[in-house]
Amino acid sequence: MEIEIRCEPETLPVPEEAMAAVRRAILTVGRLYGVEEAEVSVTLTDDAHIHVLNRDYRGVDRPTDVLSFALAESEEPEVIGAETGEVLGDLVISLERVEAQAKEYGHTQLRELSFLAVHGMLHLLGYDHIEETERLEMEEEQRHVMEELGITR
């Protein structure tokens, strides 16, 4: 799986273990869901940046923890001569939300970051949590992936 991880702003300090946790979570989802040849872009950011994206793309005027922009949902033209791997889309994760939610839920920041990467990847694969039945299904998938990662609460 091709994974591009960048920081916005570029000066945002991100420990190597955080990058490795994101990469591992995405690779695990790729293996479990048969998208090992896919491409995913990840932006690790702060609340200010994700707030703007959440407002502009979702109409929600506040920061959030993770945003998923699935390429399959858009009407992009086929690129002739492109690599054969499927481009799943983009994930944006707020490291400030990671820190706050880890404290709130009483677990490590790496666990929260891994969870949000898994959650975002499942959105890219078409899972959602708007309806109750969808929410239950997505929660079960999240539990399955987190168990596969060996990460518990």
Secondary structure, 3 states (H helix, E strand, C coil): CEEEEEEECCCCCCCHHHHHHHHHHHHHHHHHCCCCCCEEEEEEECHHHHHHHHHHHHCCCCCCCEEEEEHHHCCCCCCCCCCCCCEEEEEEEEHHHHHHHHHHHCCCHHHHHHHHHHHHHHHHCCCCCCCHHHHHHHHHHHHHHHHHHCCCC
